[in-house]
Amino acid sequence: MHSICVNNGSNTITVPDGNYKKHYKNINTMKSTFFFTFLFFFSISLSAQDKDNILTPEEFEQGWELLFDGKSLKGWKAYNGDTPKTWSVNDNAIYCNGTSGGDDLMTVDAFGDFDFKFQWRIPEKGNSGVIYRVREGVQWKKPYQTGAEYQVYGEEENFSKTSVGSLYDVYPPSTDKKIMPAKEWNSGRIRISNGLITHWVNEVVVMQCQIGSEDWKSKIADSKWKDNPFFMKSSFGHIDFQNHGSEIWYKNVKIRRLK
């Protein structure tokens, strides 16, 4: 019986000459299967990206606005600055490279009462935050001097007043909070209406408080903001993404103005 050497692209295989056609057909079948499997998962990936950074018909009707188009930082600026140095667009998301001491990224527009939705992913033990009711000016060096922070952190199970979803150092999140593993996407939401602040993590309400209430005053007195006369005293402000020295990605950033 004679044999034939067949090159399959990476290795040379010796097969009986009578089985050559069958072997060649098997190789082509394997290549075709791989090709169509690749196309299938590639199309799923594209489909998922196509659903990011857009408004649904329901959101459009309800008055939501898209704050990030997935392509540029139009509508955003550096806090107390102009062009951001540590923020860019990466993988259809707003991305911070984590340069220590770098700038925060802030909306150009300011908002009064609002409903704000976003998604984030962050490395393990990475640190960031969404700060709202932020005011700019030479008298304020940092956004948190005027605004409250929704804490974003790369953690697993933590319910302290500095953990994910907390109103940082003032109100802790509830124990109903569930966090996805590091570098997986989580969803967040912040609503402020008539002084009532609500935080969501992955579609679960984890914190609610009323600005100016006795409980609010007590919590502020027991926080690092106790001697800050500007903290959450403004009825409007910008929304700020914090650079706290680690990588962070944000996408599907949307807002609905309540007044």
Secondary structure, 3 states (H helix, E strand, C coil): CCEEEEECCCCEEEEEHHHHHHHHHHHHHHHHHHHHHHHHHHHHHHHHHHCCCCCCHHHHHHCCEECCCCCCCCCEEECCCCCCCCEEEECCEEEECCCCCCCCEEECCCECCEEEEEEEECCCCCEEEEEEEECCCCCCCCHHHCCEEEEEECCCCCCCCCCCCCECCCECCCCCCCCCCCCCCEEEEEEEECCEEEEEECCEEEEEEECCCHHHHHHHHCCCCCCCCCCCCCCCEEEEECCCCCCEEEEEEEEEECC
